[in-house]
Amino acid sequence: MLEIGKYKMVKLTYDLRIDNEQGELVEQATTEQPLEFLYGAGMMLPKFESELIGLKQDDPFTIKIDSTEAYGAVNNEAIVELPKNVFLVNGEFDAELIKVGNTVPMMSSNGQRLNGLVLDVNDETVKMDFKPSIGGRRFVFCR
């Protein structure tokens, strides 16, 4: 059975949670939409890759990464204000989903999946942080 190693294509599923294995689910790679990448090409977090090396198909894993180790310090350039109408679904604003403290899955103009932390909601805009360095929190990838 093949092992994960340098310059091998990797396809995996995971749950990304905050703080611990029971924490808030912020992202999920499923069997239908797995994460696929070339190991060792520098596209993934170094800590994430180093914890995967040597794993075989169906091996369980839990990877804990502190926010500063994963994403560095807060980056004010990653904080953006978006027009509130971006969040309309069938003409309605979902105030339950788009509220302060929630992490919302988004997509960039070039199709990249992003998670934005809602920092503020007012009459016209929603302020979001797209760099999830959430003060001292830990990110846990598990399968």
N, C-alpha and C positions, 0 to 999 in steps of 0.2 A: 504494500500500500504506500502511495506517495506521501511524503512529508512536505510541509510548508518550508520553503527555503528560498535563497536569493535567486531572483529572476525567474520565479515560477508564477504562473497565473493562479490567483487565489479567488475562490468564490465562497463566501460565508454568510451565515445568518447570525444576527445578534439582537439583543435588546440593549439600548443605551439608557441608563438610569442615572439619576442624581443621588449622590451620597452613599447608597448601598443597593443590594440586589432587590430590595423591596421599595426603593425610592421612586420618585416620579419618572415615568417613561417619557423620554424626550425624542427618541428616534428608534426605529426598528427596521432591520433588514430581514425580509421574509424570504421564504422559499420562492415565492412569485417574483420578488424584487430583491435579490441578494446583493451584497456589496461585492464587486469584482474589481481587482486591481493587480498590478504587477508588483510582486514583493521585491523590495530593495530598490525601487525606482524613485524613492523619495516623495511619493505622493501621499503617504499616510503618516500619522504621528509616529515618531521614532519609538516611543515607549510601547505603543500599540503593536508595531511590527515586531519588536524584540520579544514580546510576550507570546507571539504566535509561532515563532520559529520552532520547527520540530513537531508541531501538531499534525495529526493525521485526520482523515475524514471521520466525522462524527465524534471526535474528541471534544468533551465539554471544556469550557474555559471561562474564567472570570478575570478581567483585567481592570485594575483600579488605577486611575490616573488623576492626580490632583490638578485642579483647573490651571494653576500657574505653570505646571509642568506640561500641560497639554496645549494651552493657548496663550500663555504669557500674561502680562499685566493688562489691565483695562486699556482698550484702544478707543479713544473718542471718535476716531474716523469710522468705526464700525457702528456707531450710534446714529440712526437716521430717523427722520420724521417722514412718515408716509401719509398721503391723503387718506382720510377715513373711508372714502368711497372705494378704495382698493379692497376693502374687506366686506363689501356688500355681496350677499348671496341671495339671488331672487329679489333684489331691491331692498333687502333687510340687513342691518348690521347685527352681527352675532355678539352681543355684549357678554355672554357667558364664556365664549372662547377668547375673545379679544379683551382681556382685562389684565390689570397690573399683576405681574408675577407669573403669568402663564407663558409657556414656551410654545410658539406656534410654528409649524412647518411651513416653509415658504419655498419659492423657486426664483432664482435669479433670471435675468433676461437671456442668459446663455444656457439655461436648463440645469444649473447646479442647484442641488438641494441644500437649503439653509434652514437653520432653526433660529428664530428671533425671540428674544425675551422681551415681553411687553413691559416698558418702563413707565409709560404715561398714556392716557387716553383723554383727549379733550374734544370739543365740538367739531373741530376741523381735521385733526391729525392723530396719528398713533405713533408714539416714539418707541423705537425698538433697538435692541442691542443684538447685532449679528455676530458678535464675538463672545461666545459663552464662557467668559472667564468670570464666573459668578462667585465673587468674594469667598475664596477658601473652600468652595465646594469640591467634591470629588465626583468624577465621572466613572461609571462602572459599565463595562461592556461584558455581557454574559450570554451564554448559550447553554 
